[in-house]
Amino acid sequence: LRPRITGRDKRILYGLWEHRVLTTHHLHQIFFPDAGARRARSRMLSLYRYGVVNRFRRHAHDRNAPDHWILSPTGAVLVALDQGKEPDALNFRGDRALAVAFSAKLDHILGLAQTRVAFLQGAPQVGAKVGEWKGERTCERDYSNYCRPDGLLSWSQSGKKLWAFVEYDTGSESLSQLQTKMYGYARLAETS
């Protein structure tokens, strides 16, 4: 299986690990920006046939609804091995991965992915480039003592590089939750 998995495939699998779920549209815009949508769909179907990703449709009755892609247990093993970890270190369970299809967090997850796409599409319009993107899982691991950002990205423009936390809110957080987040960011800024 490993010889069939390309460098881009590894980035896709890691992206699915970080985001938990991405639609075909998100995958196309993030990992196949210079190719047509058909190329992205074709490669995702190959990865599905290899058994490294699974998919679901949010509105199964709508044939035009995009596929939503998630990591499979085999894909999680590849992500772990690629990071030099034991597969159990990811604490991945296929049933939990599929449960996102019915989760109240799905709109938030998809909205955050769309935010990433918007940054990627918008940056060249102002002469900038989005470099690295770190998702919720990495941010939780690295910054949970202070705050829980939804993402972290690097933005390069005019020879300068900026790291920025990303927050995506669907309007579900109370004012007190937002105040607590701001306090956490302030504490992080003081220690950085």
Buried (B, 14 or more C-beta within 10 A) or exposed (E): EEEEBEEEBBEBBBBBBBBBBBBBBBBBBBBBEEEEBEEBBEBBBEBBEBEBBBBBBBEEEEEEEBBBBBBBBBBBBBBBEBEEEEBEEBEBEBEEBBEBBEEEBBEBBBEBBBBBBEBBEEBEEEEBEBEEBBBBBBBEEEBEEBBBBBBBBBBBEEEEEEEEBBBBEEEEEEEEEEEBBEEBBEEBEEEE
